[in-house]
Amino acid sequence: MSPSARLQQYLSRFARDESGVMIVLALCFLLIMITVGGMGVDFMRQELQRSRMQSVLDRAVLAAADKDQTLDPEAVVDDYFRKYDMLSYVDTVTVTGEAGARTVHVVAHQDMPTQFLRPLGFPTLPIPIAGEAQEAVGDAEISLVLDISGSMRQGSKMSQLRSAASEFVDTVLGSDDYNKISLSVVPYTSNVNAGPELMSRLNVTQVHGYSHCIEFANADFSTTAISTTQQYIQGQHFEETSSTRNGIQNPACPMRSYERIQPFSHNATQLKSNINQLTDRANTAIHLGMKWGVGLLDPALRPAITDMVNDGLVEDFFLGRPMDYGESAKNVILMTDGENVDTIRLRPEVYATPDMVYHWGYRSFYETIYDAYSNLRSQFYYTRYSANEADNLLYNVCDAAKAKGIVVWTIGFEVENHGAQVMRNCASSDSHFFRVDGIEISTAFRTIATQLVTLKLTQ
């Protein structure tokens, strides 16, 4: 066979031979897979770098927007990016602010070199990031409910409370340059003194002028409202806890001006002045303090506060408060150093005439009963609230508050286990309850105060 015939025969067999055809296709798929995999690697690097840059940016804007730091916000942002060797990525830092607010907006980008996409005409991938943080004081109404019962005389409890509560006032009101935060302080013992101005704007039949407490029906603790039209009974003025014959010293209804409710104030100086004069009184009725703390946040009390604004007793920028639910942040901070005890009241028959009212306003329960009627002691008083009943009423008003969207913070200051559990049950959540000893009370108040000032990422 001639060479040309053999070549022709070889080429004919080669043309009919199908072995190895898939190698070419496999090579094509391999190239595609390598390309797609390479693209995936570049895109994954891009996302990892974007996440890293965004994390740095978020921390930077939060720090820069914090009004507690005194450095220039732009310098704070630059310092964060410089520490991560990313300063060259920052495009713009914009700082805006008005009274009571600061907003920091940052735009940055990086053109990340690629490894696998370069041959395809993409030498870099863009990584644009942006973020914004704002520290702003929105409309807020806060009730600070403080236990000043007799057990607060132990050790340095009262001085620690004064210091912690004063710091709370400074932290909350000091962050508000726009008069958006109203703070009401409610001292409580076995009752709460509303003060003559507030009580006179409620439907209360006044029978004496010694102090200005109000008695609530048990059903009142199932609601957050304190009505300006509902008929209330004025609280009795008498002293049960003293063991002296020197006249009334420690009444169930605290009588001094600095022991009264301070409603809807933005005057840190006056609030702290009153707080720093507080002393221990009578015994503990936590549910009554909480009822007032919550009632000062409920719109039902608005007519009374409006009248006080019109008469110059409350700052005029708080006209319209308490605001409707949902229009402002409503928080109540309830502090106690103990637990509810049995709370007594005089029987109506021994508090029925002006002479009787006058007698109890000047002579203590001790000197009256033990001088002349020691064998008839129980006939002069009755238990208005047992300790267990007071706990249940406290739960009722706490539940009513939480149902309305009021945030309830509680502080158990050197309390026993029962008192701690009651406070925990009242709080909005376990994280809203603080069980503290000694100077830890300042940490609790400080933690709550800083959380009430909003610092947040807005983008």
Residue, then its C-alpha position, 0 to 999 in steps of 0.5 A: m500500500s502506497p504511503s498516500a493510501r496509508l495516510q488516507q486510511y489513517l485519516s479516515r480511521f481518525a475521522r471515525d474515532e470518537s475517543g477523547v472527544m469529551i476531553v475538550l469539553a471537560l477542559c472548557f468546563l474546567l476553565i469556566m469553573i476556574t473562572v467562576g470560582g475565581m470570581g467567587v473568591d474575589f466577591m467573597r474578599q469584597e464582602l469580607q472587607r466590606s463587613r470589616m470596614q462597616s464594623v469600623l465605621d459603625r463603631a466610629v460614628l457611635a463614638a463620635a456621636d456620643k455627646d459625653q466625649t469632648l473630642d471633635p467628632e471628625a477627629v474621633v472618626d479619623d482616629y478609628f479608621r487610622k488605627y485600622d489603617m483605613l484612613s485613606y478610605v474615608d470620603t466625608v464626615t458630616v456632623t450636624g446637630e441641634a439642641g439636644a442632638r448630634t448626628v454624625h454621617v460618614v461615607a467611605h469607599q475602597d477600590m479593592p484589587t482583584q485576583f481572578l477578575r483582572p483578566l476579565g477586565f475588572p482590575t478592582l471591585p468597589i466597596p462603598i460604605a456609609g453609616e450614621a449615628q445619632e444621640a438625641v433626646g426625644d420626648a420623654e416622661i420619667s417618674l423617679v419613685l424613691d423609698i424614704s421609709g424608716s429602714m432607710r435610716q440604717g447605715s449610710k443608705m439614705s446618703q447613698l440614695r441621695s447621691a445616686a438619685s442626684e447623679f441620675v437627675d444630672t445624667v438625664l436632664g444634663s443630656d437634654d438641651y431641648n427641654k424634651i425630658s420631664l422628670s417627676v420625683v415621688p418620695y414614698t413611705s406609708n403614703v405619698n404627699a401629692g402636695p397642695e397644688l396637685m391635690s387641689r386640682l383633683n377631686v379630693t375633699q380636704v379635711h385638714g391642712y397638715s399634709h396632702c396624701i390621697e387614699f386609693a381604692n383597691a380597684d384604682f391599682s388595676t389602672t394607670a390613671i389618676s382621675t381629675t374627676q373621680q372622688y378621692i379621700q384625703g389621707q389621714h395625718f397621724e403618727e403610728t411609729s413613734s415611741t415618744r411623747n413629744g408630739i407628732q414627729n414622723p407622720a404616715c403622710p410625709m409633711r415637709s415641702y421637700e417630701r412632696i411629689q415634684p411633678f414634671s420638672h426640668n429644674a435639676t437644681q431644685l430637684k437635687s435640692n429636695i432629694n438631698q434633704l430627704t430623710d427616713r419616714a414611717n414604713t413601706a407601702i411600695h404600691l402607693g409610690m408606684k401608683w403615683g409614679v405611673g399616674l404621673l405618666d397617664p394622660a388622665l392627669r393632663p388637666a391638672i398639669t395643664d392648670m399648673v402650667n397655666d399658673g406657672l407651677v410647671e414649666d410651660f414647655f411641658l404643656g400637654r403632658p402627660m402626653d398620649y401613649g405612643e407620643s413619648a417614651k414613658n419610664v418609671i424607676l421604682m426603688t425600695d430598700g425593703e418590702n411591703v409591710d402591714t399598713i394601718r389607718l385610724r378607724p373612721e370613728v376616731y377620725a370623724t370630727p375636726d377635734m379628732v383630726y386636730h388631736w391626731g395632727y398633734r399627738s402621736f399614736y403612742e402617747t395617745i394609746y399608751d397613756a390612756y387606752s393601752n388595753l384598747r389599742s386595736q380599737f383605734y386602728y385597722t389594717r388598711y393593707s396587709a403586706n401580701e395585699a400590698d404586693n398584689l396591688l403593686y403587681n396590678v399597677c405594674d401590669a397595668a403600666k406595662a400593658k400601656g407601654i410604660v417601661v418599668w425599671t426596679i431597684g432592690f437596694e439591700v433587699e431580702n429575697h422576697g423583696a427582690q422577687v417582688m421587684r423582679n416581678c414588677a419590672s418590665s423584664d429581668s434586665h430591667f431589675f437591679r439588685v444592689d448593695g451599698i454604693e452599687i445603687s449609684t451604678a444601677f441609677r447610672t445604668i438606667a439613666t444612660q439607657l434613657v438617653t438614646l444613642k443609636l445607629t440610624q443607618 
